[in-house]
Amino acid sequence: MINKETDRSKALVSEFKKLGAKIYIEDDVLWIKSCDLKGGVTVDSHGDHRIAMCLAIAALNLDEELIINEADVVSKSYPMFWRDLNNLKRKKKGA
């Protein structure tokens, strides 16, 4: 498997475990057995804009704040991501 910024599957497993997910890789399959996520932790984007965006979206439903190291890496592919995500959060609160 060819990876660009990082091994995304391993990075997702590593960071989602910090959030409390029961997640693992077996062969070429990513298994998620439980996804009762908790915030209040710091996670790492691994320098990958896709990982940072995935974690940010997961954070929308967390009980506590999530800190994402190197979160600004999203500007590589989606410079307005944080603005758009904040707009989505505001809409969600108003629903």
Rosetta blueprint (number, residue, H / E / L):
1 M L
2 I L
3 N L
4 K L
5 E L
6 T L
7 D L
8 R H
9 S H
10 K H
11 A H
12 L H
13 V H
14 S H
15 E H
16 F H
17 K H
18 K H
19 L L
20 G L
21 A L
22 K E
23 I E
24 Y E
25 I E
26 E E
27 D L
28 D L
29 V E
30 L E
31 W E
32 I E
33 K E
34 S E
35 C L
36 D L
37 L L
38 K L
39 G L
40 G L
41 V E
42 T E
43 V E
44 D E
45 S L
46 H L
47 G L
48 D L
49 H H
50 R H
51 I H
52 A H
53 M H
54 C H
55 L H
56 A H
57 I H
58 A H
59 A H
60 L H
61 N H
62 L L
63 D L
64 E L
65 E L
66 L E
67 I E
68 I E
69 N E
70 E L
71 A H
72 D H
73 V H
74 V H
75 S H
76 K H
77 S L
78 Y L
79 P L
80 M L
81 F H
82 W H
83 R H
84 D H
85 L H
86 N H
87 N H
88 L H
89 K H
90 R H
91 K H
92 K H
93 K H
94 G H
95 A L
